Amino acid sequence: MSKKKLSILIDWYLPGTKAGGPVRSIFSLIALLKNEFDIHLITTNQDLGSNETYTDVKANEWINKEGVSYYYFSKDHLTKENLKQLLLEINSDVIYLNSFWSYWFSIFIVQLKNQGEVNSEIILAPRGMLGKGALNIKSLKKKIYIRLSKVKNFYKNIHFHATNTQEESDIKQFYSKAKISVLENVNNATSFKIEKEKKPGLISLFYLSRISKVKNLHFALAILSKVEKYMVEYTIYGNIEDEAYWNECQQQIKELPVHIKVIYKGELPFHDVQKTIAKHHYLFLPTTNENFGHSIVESLMSSCPVIISDQTPWNDIEKNGAGFALSLHTKGKFIKTIEECAAMNTIEYKKQSDAALNYINKKINLSLINQKYIQLFNGKR
């Protein structure tokens, strides 16, 4: 019996890493599903925000690797006709979109479906793009498009994939009659126990995400500026998506007191993420909106507790002793938490480190998630 054809569309993919979470999600999803489906991934041959093309990837032709077919569009070859022709040639049973706002790999495909030019079932994962925090960025254009799409009923033939109940609510806020499946995101990182020394009075924090306003780095720096007497190291990993925003953050860094040391180390390759996390005590990521949070999951899987906002799906970490999920309206609580964590000794820290690993191991059941995705793409919902 032949496998069902599954086409996955995403604006940026490996070897690029600057788009962060969605790339990790799709990498993990392909690893889980490649034996179940005939997978075709369609993307572009440049990374997010880069004008450089991938030197080791052939563009505009199919590449088969480990049983999966990949197609990388060059900028000049990505046209309506070429994309439509490619989709018709594949003739997939299911097309899986990984953006709400991408014109080429979401909006245009929805148009083709509505015009009857594509017969495949369309499943759309907004990837947090309909969350309040995300919608506040370039909000006017987004509001106009959403209003138009509701009037024209653009999404009547689209099945949405929400990664948690909050994202389901975000979708229903705009498309109340939408068909939605709620299925957690996937990350196939390995969980492992790490023993770390923790000297009282010293703390090593890190940030691992895109450097953009929605991730709230400026808020984190403002919190650190108020931490007193403790030695704090804050290492920033991630691509600079918004240069003007990064310039503002750099100015904040210059004004920090001498006992707060901030270092920017650029992007982290996939294979270096967990071993890098192992060098630090806590992830400090007070994001304004996160529908999953791969860096949160990878931290917990690396025995590293987290200090995050309550705008993620991981709000029960505190009651499980795995870290802190705090309201962005309580700056004082963030400051106090960091100071209390800085004061910990190795024995106290070990309890939280062990709890972080226990928590995420109970939360993530890869074989069960795998079965749920197979059902989603087979239409058994």
Secondary structure, 3 states (H helix, E strand, C coil): CCCEEEEEECCCCCCCCCCCHHHHHHHHHHHHHCCCEEEEEEEECECCCCCCECCCCCCCCEEEECCEEEEEECHHHCCHHHHHHHHHHHCCCEEEECCCCCHHHHHHHHHHHHCCCCCCEEEECCCCCCCHHHHCCCHHHHHHHHHHHHHHCCCCCEEEEECCHHHHHHHHHHCCCCEEEECCCCCCCCCCCCCCCCCCCEEEEEEECCECHHHCHHHHHHHHCCCCCCEEEEEEECCECCHHHHHHHHHHHHCCCCCEEEEECCCCCHHHHHHHHCCCCEEEECCCCCCCCHHHHHHHHCCCCEEEECCCCCCCCHHHCCEEEECCCCHHHHHHHHHHHHHCCHHHHHHHHHHHHHHHHHHCCHHHHHHHHHHHHCCCC
